[in-house]
Amino acid sequence: MEQEDTIDFNLRKTWNKIQKMYNHTASEYEGNMSLAMIVLNIDMHEGTLSTQIGPLMGMEATSISRSLNRLEKMGIIERKNDKDDKRKVKIHLTNLGLERREIAKKTVLNFNDSIISHFTKDEMKIFFEILHKINNVLDMKKI
């Protein structure tokens, strides 16, 4: 079997192209795709517990910590103690963070629309069904 015939190769190749496109856009704002995805996962109104961000994104806590520090230095987020439990820290978007979140959201939606425009609804339904099945298989195997 050629590598071009493997699921892994094609998923990785496609994801690398998507990541490159997102990083190009994010670099215009001194960021990267990972930082933009964190910003998209922070609740705009209530903030998000710092311990919840990693699991939301499937990332390790150490990677999130460095990224949060960078976002804080950039003035995109701020950390606040939880009102109910002072041991917990919530991450909130600043005004700049809200602006950057909107840019990231538009970028994701534009990409989504541009891809979907090349396929029928049935093709997209099948695509998402296949991805869902792949994820279920991976979850069952605990890989």
N, C-alpha and C positions, 0 to 999 in steps of 0.2 A: 504494500500500500504506500502510495506517495503521501508526503506530509500535506499536500494540498487537498487530499481526500479525507483528512481527519477533522473531526468536529473542533477539537482543541485549536488547531492551526487557524481555521476560518474564524472562530470566535475571537481569538487573540488578534488576528490581522485586522478584523473589523473594529474591535475595541481600540486598538492602537491608533487607527485613523480617526475615530471619534475623539479620542483623548487629545490627539494632536490638534484637531480643529478647535476643541474647547480651550486648550491651553493657549492657542494663538489669540483667541478672543480675550481670555482672562489676562494675558500678558499686557494688554493695552491698559489694564487697571492695576498693574503691578502684582498680579495674583497668578493662580493656576487653577486647574480644574478641581483639585482636591479642596482648596479653600472655598471655591464657589459652591461645591456640593455641601460643605459644612454650613455655609450661609443659608442655603436652600432648606436645610433640615432644622433650622432654629425657628421656633414658633415666634411669629412676628409680634404677637400681643402679650403672651405670657412668658416668653423666654423658654429655654429648654435646659433641664438639668445637665450639667457637664458630663455626668456619668451615662446619660442616655444617648449622647451624640454618636459615640463609637458604635454601639449596637445598631443604631438606625442606619449606619453607613457600612456596616460590616468591617470596621477598622479596629485596630488595636489601640488601647488607651494611650500608649506612649506616642504614637503618631498623631493622635488627636490633640494631645497636650501641646506638642510643638506647634501644631497648626493654630490652635487657639491662642497661644502666646503671640504668634505672628499676626493674627487677625486683630488682637488687642493692640499691638504696637502700631498697626495701620489705622487704628481708630474705627474699626468696623464693628467690633463687639465690645461689650463691657460685662464684667462679672459682678453679680450681686448675690448676697446671701438670700436664701429662700425666706420669705416672710414667716412661714409656719415652723420651719426647722433651720435654725442658723448654721447647722453643720453642713447643709446642702448649699451648693453654689449653682445659680442659674446663669445661663449665658443669654444676654439680650443683645439685639442689634441696635446700634446707634443710628442716628439719622443717615450717616454715610452708609452704614450697613444695610439699611432699608433700600437706599438707592442702588447699591451693588446687588442686592437680592433681586430687585426688579430687572436689572440688566441680565443677571444669570438666568432668571426665569424666562425672559424673552428669548434668550439664546437657545435654551432647551426647547421651548415651544416652537421656535422657528425651525430648528433642526428636525423636530418631530414632524411638523407639517410638511417640510420639504421631502422627507423620506416617504411619508404616507401618501403623498401625491403621486408616487410612482407605482403604487400597488392598489389592488381592489380591496374592498372591505373583507371579502372572504380570504384573500391572501394574508392580510394582516391578522385576521382571526386565527388562521392556521399557524402563522409565525409565533404569536403569543401562546398558543396552546403547546407548541413544541418547546418553547423556552420554559414554560411552566412544568412540563413533563421532565425536562432535563434537570431543573431545580429539584423536583420531587425525587428523582433517582439519586441525585447527589445527597439530598437530605437523608434518604433511607440508608445510603452507604456510609453516612457520617464522614464524608471525605472533607 
